[in-house]
Amino acid sequence: MRHEANADAASYILGYYSQIRPHSFNNYLSPVEKERQFFNKTLLEVV
């Protein structure tokens, strides 16, 4: 039971809280969206 609760908490933190939820540090973009913008900008600068 305890292991299952820990796994559920880790899944929430790594899945939603850290990846999808907007963060004020990223101008209220999710980390996934901020990373996508960064790589698109970097790719355009290289080309």
LINBELSUL-V372564 format. One record per residue. NEAR is the number of other C-alpha atoms within 12 Angstrom. Layout:
near->NEAR
near->NEAR
This chain:
near->7
near->8
near->9
near->10
near->11
near->12
near->14
near->15
near->15
near->15
near->15
near->16
near->15
near->16
near->17
near->18
near->17
near->19
near->20
near->20
near->22
near->18
near->18
near->11
near->11
near->19
near->12
near->14
near->20
near->22
near->24
near->22
near->20
near->22
near->16
near->14
near->16
near->16
near->14
near->14
near->13
near->12
near->11
near->10
near->9
near->8
near->7
